[in-house]
Amino acid sequence: SRLQECLKERAELLQALEAADQNVEREKFRRERDRSSWEQSRKELERKIGELKEEVREYREKVEEMKKKQK
């Protein structure tokens, strides 16, 4: 009887361990997916910032040219 109880408890613990391992793997996958998505977003934002900086530089040049023409 005691042996059966111990075997049952062991089986339950093994199931719990397997479920916990599966949760860990799912969380690792989700974390990696989220990190990858964040990295893509960051790169896209950096690209847009670069484009906007270039636009600002071009507009400043145009403004300077217009100021020179007005003088």
MOHUDA-V280450 format. One record per pair of residues at least 4 apart in sequence whose ideal C-beta (glycine too) atoms are under 8 Angstrom apart, sorted by the first residue. I is the first residue (numbers start at 0). J is the second residue. D is the distance in whole Angstrom. If there is no record, write none. Layout:
BEGIN
I/J/D
I/J/D
END
This chain:
BEGIN
0/4/7
1/5/6
2/6/6
3/7/6
4/8/6
5/9/6
6/10/6
7/11/6
8/12/6
9/13/6
10/14/6
11/15/6
12/16/6
13/17/6
14/18/6
15/19/6
16/20/6
17/21/6
18/22/6
19/23/6
20/24/6
21/25/6
22/26/6
23/27/6
24/28/6
25/29/6
26/30/6
27/31/6
28/32/6
29/33/6
30/34/6
31/35/6
32/36/6
33/37/6
34/38/6
35/39/7
36/40/6
37/41/6
38/42/6
39/43/6
40/44/6
41/45/6
42/46/6
43/47/6
44/48/6
45/49/6
46/50/7
47/51/6
48/52/6
49/53/6
50/54/6
51/55/6
52/56/6
53/57/6
54/58/6
55/59/6
56/60/7
57/61/7
58/62/6
59/63/6
60/64/6
61/65/6
62/66/6
63/67/6
64/68/6
65/69/6
66/70/7
END
